[in-house]
Each structure stands twice: as C-alpha cells, then as structure tokens.
Amino acid sequence: MAGSTIKILSIVLFLVLISQGYSQCSLKDLTVNQFPTRNKVQGKQEWSVTINNKCPCVQKNVILNCKGFQSVESIKPSLLKVLHNICLVNSGQAIYGIPIKFRYASDQPFPLNPISSEISCS
C-alpha cells in the first residue's frame, strides 16, 4: 500500500513539474533571425527576417523595438506594422508553429528585438 502511494505521488509530482515547464515561456522564446539576400532594392541590401516562437504556448500581440526602422521595400502591414519606434508583428495575431517571414531593404540590418508579447497557454 505504501509503495503504491509513493508511486502515485511520484507521478503527480512529475506531471506538475512537466506542466510548470510548459508555462515558463518568455520573450526569450521569440527569435528574430535576419540574413542578407542576394537582392538589392533601390541600391539597398535586402534582408530576410524570420520570427519564430519556440515556446509551446502561443504568443500574440508581439511588439518589436523598431526605433529608427526604415525600409525602401514595402512590407505588408499584416506582417509588420511600424508605429513610430515599435512594430506590431502579424497584426497582433498568435505566433505558433508557423514562422512569420518578411523582407526589407536597408543599408544595415535593424536590431528588431522583441520587447513585449502576451503568452497564452491552454
């Protein structure tokens, strides 16, 4: 009887630890990777951007620091909407599973760092 109680408690503890690990998502789970393409747009280097969410939960209303961001290449506002010094990613919709991709053209890459998001675990 004591052996089965210990097994049950061990299983419950294990499940609690696993579920807590899944809820430990943060901005660090959002990755923004950039690399230069082979293209030039109006004489400027084109940059390809991929935003991934490595968290097992969705992240929505993702905001990037876009201070000084400029591009001679247009970007669909549904992918990246520039609002002064911040950018809204994916129209605020959830990022989960499928990465967000876009391209921009500028002399230098911009440090598009995540500054906030809403994490939702179900």
Contacts in CASP RR format, 6 or more apart in sequence:
PFRMAT RR
TARGET T0000
AUTHOR 0000-0000-0000
METHOD contacts of the structure
MODEL  1
MAGSTIKILSIVLFLVLISQGYSQCSLKDLTVNQFPTRNKVQGKQEWSVT
INNKCPCVQKNVILNCKGFQSVESIKPSLLKVLHNICLVNSGQAIYGIPI
KFRYASDQPFPLNPISSEISCS
22 56 0 8 1.000
22 57 0 8 1.000
22 121 0 8 1.000
23 57 0 8 1.000
23 121 0 8 1.000
25 55 0 8 1.000
25 56 0 8 1.000
25 57 0 8 1.000
25 59 0 8 1.000
25 119 0 8 1.000
25 121 0 8 1.000
26 55 0 8 1.000
26 119 0 8 1.000
27 114 0 8 1.000
27 115 0 8 1.000
27 116 0 8 1.000
27 117 0 8 1.000
29 53 0 8 1.000
29 54 0 8 1.000
29 55 0 8 1.000
29 59 0 8 1.000
30 51 0 8 1.000
30 52 0 8 1.000
30 53 0 8 1.000
30 54 0 8 1.000
30 55 0 8 1.000
30 59 0 8 1.000
30 62 0 8 1.000
30 95 0 8 1.000
30 114 0 8 1.000
30 117 0 8 1.000
31 50 0 8 1.000
31 51 0 8 1.000
31 52 0 8 1.000
31 54 0 8 1.000
32 49 0 8 1.000
32 50 0 8 1.000
32 51 0 8 1.000
32 64 0 8 1.000
32 112 0 8 1.000
32 113 0 8 1.000
32 114 0 8 1.000
33 49 0 8 1.000
33 50 0 8 1.000
33 52 0 8 1.000
34 47 0 8 1.000
34 48 0 8 1.000
34 49 0 8 1.000
34 50 0 8 1.000
34 109 0 8 1.000
34 112 0 8 1.000
35 47 0 8 1.000
35 48 0 8 1.000
36 45 0 8 1.000
36 46 0 8 1.000
36 47 0 8 1.000
36 48 0 8 1.000
36 109 0 8 1.000
37 45 0 8 1.000
37 46 0 8 1.000
37 47 0 8 1.000
37 48 0 8 1.000
37 103 0 8 1.000
39 46 0 8 1.000
39 105 0 8 1.000
40 46 0 8 1.000
40 105 0 8 1.000
41 72 0 8 1.000
41 73 0 8 1.000
41 105 0 8 1.000
42 72 0 8 1.000
42 73 0 8 1.000
42 105 0 8 1.000
43 72 0 8 1.000
43 105 0 8 1.000
44 72 0 8 1.000
44 73 0 8 1.000
44 105 0 8 1.000
44 106 0 8 1.000
44 107 0 8 1.000
45 105 0 8 1.000
45 106 0 8 1.000
45 107 0 8 1.000
45 108 0 8 1.000
46 73 0 8 1.000
46 103 0 8 1.000
46 104 0 8 1.000
46 105 0 8 1.000
47 103 0 8 1.000
47 104 0 8 1.000
47 105 0 8 1.000
47 106 0 8 1.000
47 109 0 8 1.000
48 101 0 8 1.000
48 103 0 8 1.000
49 80 0 8 1.000
49 101 0 8 1.000
49 102 0 8 1.000
49 103 0 8 1.000
49 104 0 8 1.000
49 112 0 8 1.000
50 99 0 8 1.000
50 100 0 8 1.000
50 101 0 8 1.000
51 62 0 8 1.000
51 89 0 8 1.000
51 90 0 8 1.000
51 95 0 8 1.000
51 99 0 8 1.000
51 100 0 8 1.000
51 101 0 8 1.000
52 95 0 8 1.000
52 97 0 8 1.000
52 99 0 8 1.000
53 59 0 8 1.000
53 95 0 8 1.000
53 96 0 8 1.000
53 97 0 8 1.000
55 119 0 8 1.000
56 121 0 8 1.000
57 96 0 8 1.000
57 119 0 8 1.000
57 120 0 8 1.000
57 121 0 8 1.000
57 122 0 8 1.000
58 94 0 8 1.000
58 95 0 8 1.000
58 96 0 8 1.000
58 119 0 8 1.000
58 120 0 8 1.000
58 121 0 8 1.000
59 94 0 8 1.000
59 95 0 8 1.000
59 96 0 8 1.000
59 117 0 8 1.000
59 118 0 8 1.000
59 119 0 8 1.000
59 120 0 8 1.000
60 90 0 8 1.000
60 92 0 8 1.000
60 93 0 8 1.000
60 94 0 8 1.000
60 95 0 8 1.000
60 117 0 8 1.000
60 118 0 8 1.000
60 120 0 8 1.000
61 88 0 8 1.000
61 92 0 8 1.000
61 116 0 8 1.000
61 117 0 8 1.000
61 118 0 8 1.000
62 88 0 8 1.000
62 89 0 8 1.000
62 90 0 8 1.000
62 92 0 8 1.000
62 95 0 8 1.000
62 114 0 8 1.000
62 116 0 8 1.000
62 117 0 8 1.000
63 86 0 8 1.000
63 87 0 8 1.000
63 88 0 8 1.000
63 89 0 8 1.000
63 114 0 8 1.000
63 115 0 8 1.000
63 116 0 8 1.000
63 117 0 8 1.000
64 80 0 8 1.000
64 86 0 8 1.000
64 87 0 8 1.000
64 89 0 8 1.000
64 112 0 8 1.000
64 113 0 8 1.000
64 114 0 8 1.000
64 115 0 8 1.000
65 85 0 8 1.000
65 86 0 8 1.000
65 87 0 8 1.000
65 111 0 8 1.000
65 112 0 8 1.000
65 113 0 8 1.000
65 114 0 8 1.000
65 115 0 8 1.000
66 82 0 8 1.000
66 83 0 8 1.000
66 85 0 8 1.000
66 86 0 8 1.000
66 87 0 8 1.000
66 110 0 8 1.000
66 112 0 8 1.000
67 85 0 8 1.000
68 85 0 8 1.000
68 110 0 8 1.000
69 82 0 8 1.000
69 87 0 8 1.000
69 110 0 8 1.000
69 112 0 8 1.000
70 106 0 8 1.000
71 104 0 8 1.000
71 105 0 8 1.000
71 106 0 8 1.000
72 105 0 8 1.000
72 106 0 8 1.000
73 103 0 8 1.000
73 104 0 8 1.000
73 105 0 8 1.000
75 82 0 8 1.000
75 102 0 8 1.000
75 103 0 8 1.000
75 104 0 8 1.000
76 102 0 8 1.000
77 91 0 8 1.000
78 90 0 8 1.000
78 91 0 8 1.000
79 89 0 8 1.000
79 90 0 8 1.000
79 100 0 8 1.000
79 101 0 8 1.000
79 102 0 8 1.000
80 87 0 8 1.000
80 88 0 8 1.000
80 89 0 8 1.000
80 102 0 8 1.000
81 87 0 8 1.000
81 88 0 8 1.000
81 91 0 8 1.000
86 115 0 8 1.000
87 112 0 8 1.000
89 95 0 8 1.000
89 100 0 8 1.000
90 100 0 8 1.000
94 120 0 8 1.000
104 110 0 8 1.000
END
